Amino acid sequence: MTADLVPPPALDAQSPTTAARPSRRRRWGGFAVKLTVTVAALVIALPDADGRAVASRLAAAEPGWIALAIAIVLVQTVVSAHRWRRAARATGIRLRTRTALRALLVANGLGQALPASIGTDAARLALIRRPDRPITALVSGVVLDRAAGLTGLAIAAAAALALLPRIGVHAEAAPELGLLPVAAAVIGLAPVLAAALLARRRPTRQPGPSATTRKARLAAGAGRILDDIARLGRRPRLAWRLLAPTLFVHALTGLAFWAVARALGLDLDPLAGIALGILLATAATLPIAIAGWGVREGAAVALLPLAGLSAADAFAVSIAFGLMLLAAGIAGLAAWLLPAGD
């Protein structure tokens, strides 16, 4: 994921090309790595599944259940938009529901359709940026929202793991599943740790002309993020108001996964579908593949047979789930045609 939609800081006028080339190379290098991981993970997971059986399952998908799954994802986006508005308000930014929802729908759609060049967080920042909205406050609100989302995902994944034995899934056969909540927590803390490191560069004296450099601006922005997080820690009621909708959002993710499983004719208990869907969504958040593809399928082939599904069914439902998310994202892009509603 890159921040291509956010206007970059001004480059040195003497060497714009030199400054731009490393960034471009890093973007393409990151894309190449993610593409390699995605293809490799799909290739590794596919031999465990019968290709014809996978194709047969996908061809027999019931459109009604897929439509229900897409509707659930859209409801999930509405809830996520309300959470983002609360996070933004904590940083002094007031967003209308329409503004936040439009930005989130478009950003999620770009993240699904153009994962190589568009980051969802960068996209929504660009879509709501205005002269009267300080960029540091906007970034801080997005970081708070992202941290709340991933913290909630870690909690939801831990709850899903604890639930597996009660629904007949013997997770002890795959002890590595216990790393999923840890991974979600680490990913959620990453922006906070990065902000802490950058904030150490803040000047201790009155800033002079040299403080207008890019590093100084980054340090000031990071300091703002840390200040907002500290303020949130002193307001547990507000923290809960960010966490509660997050847990509901992840439950909806699991429910959408169950609906996709039903679309393929898989006899999966709703509670089991929700728990398994949350775990697959957690695996897909690892920032090592394109939009979670490959990693999600590998996790499905390893996890879902523990619930009695064949490897072919596990691979098929994961592919169908990814395609459903892609369809929902593309549908959300239609919001770009609507007025911003600022």
KAZISUL-V837876 format. One record per backbone hydrogen bond with DSSP energy under -1.0 kcal/mol. NH is the residue of the N-H (numbers start at 1). CO is the residue of the C=O. If there is no record, write none. Layout:
# KAZISUL-V837876
{{NH & CO} {NH & CO}}
This chain:
# KAZISUL-V837876
{{6 & 3} {15 & 12} {19 & 15} {20 & 16} {21 & 17} {24 & 20} {25 & 21} {26 & 22} {27 & 23} {28 & 24} {29 & 25} {30 & 26} {31 & 27} {32 & 28} {33 & 29} {34 & 30} {35 & 31} {36 & 32} {37 & 33} {38 & 34} {39 & 35} {40 & 36} {41 & 37} {42 & 38} {43 & 39} {44 & 40} {45 & 41} {46 & 42} {47 & 43} {49 & 46} {54 & 50} {55 & 51} {56 & 52} {57 & 53} {58 & 54} {59 & 55} {60 & 56} {61 & 58} {62 & 263} {66 & 62} {67 & 63} {68 & 64} {69 & 65} {70 & 66} {71 & 67} {72 & 68} {73 & 69} {74 & 70} {75 & 71} {76 & 72} {77 & 73} {78 & 74} {79 & 75} {80 & 76} {81 & 77} {82 & 78} {83 & 79} {84 & 80} {85 & 81} {86 & 82} {87 & 83} {88 & 84} {89 & 85} {90 & 86} {91 & 88} {92 & 89} {93 & 88} {100 & 96} {101 & 97} {102 & 98} {103 & 99} {104 & 100} {105 & 101} {106 & 102} {107 & 103} {108 & 104} {109 & 105} {110 & 106} {111 & 107} {112 & 108} {113 & 109} {114 & 110} {117 & 114} {118 & 114} {123 & 119} {124 & 120} {125 & 121} {126 & 122} {127 & 123} {128 & 124} {129 & 125} {133 & 130} {138 & 134} {139 & 135} {140 & 136} {141 & 137} {142 & 138} {143 & 139} {144 & 140} {145 & 141} {146 & 142} {147 & 143} {148 & 144} {149 & 145} {150 & 146} {151 & 147} {152 & 148} {153 & 149} {154 & 150} {155 & 151} {156 & 152} {157 & 153} {158 & 154} {159 & 155} {160 & 156} {161 & 157} {162 & 158} {163 & 159} {164 & 160} {167 & 164} {168 & 165} {169 & 164} {171 & 169} {173 & 170} {174 & 171} {177 & 174} {178 & 175} {179 & 176} {180 & 177} {183 & 179} {184 & 180} {185 & 181} {186 & 182} {187 & 183} {188 & 184} {189 & 185} {190 & 186} {193 & 189} {194 & 190} {195 & 191} {196 & 192} {197 & 193} {198 & 194} {199 & 195} {201 & 198} {202 & 199} {211 & 208} {212 & 209} {213 & 210} {217 & 213} {218 & 214} {219 & 215} {220 & 216} {221 & 217} {222 & 218} {223 & 219} {224 & 220} {225 & 221} {226 & 222} {227 & 223} {228 & 224} {229 & 225} {230 & 226} {231 & 227} {232 & 228} {233 & 229} {234 & 230} {235 & 232} {239 & 235} {240 & 236} {241 & 237} {242 & 238} {243 & 239} {244 & 240} {247 & 243} {248 & 244} {249 & 245} {250 & 246} {251 & 247} {252 & 248} {253 & 249} {254 & 250} {255 & 251} {256 & 252} {257 & 253} {258 & 254} {259 & 255} {260 & 256} {261 & 257} {262 & 258} {263 & 259} {264 & 260} {265 & 262} {266 & 261} {268 & 266} {273 & 269} {274 & 270} {275 & 271} {276 & 272} {277 & 273} {278 & 274} {279 & 275} {280 & 276} {281 & 277} {282 & 278} {283 & 279} {284 & 280} {286 & 283} {288 & 286} {293 & 290} {295 & 293} {296 & 292} {298 & 294} {299 & 295} {300 & 296} {301 & 297} {302 & 298} {303 & 299} {304 & 300} {306 & 303} {307 & 304} {308 & 305} {309 & 304} {314 & 310} {315 & 311} {316 & 312} {317 & 313} {318 & 314} {319 & 315} {320 & 316} {321 & 317} {322 & 318} {323 & 319} {324 & 320} {325 & 321} {326 & 322} {327 & 323} {328 & 324} {329 & 325} {330 & 326} {331 & 327} {332 & 328} {333 & 329} {334 & 331} {335 & 332} {336 & 333} {337 & 334} {338 & 335}}
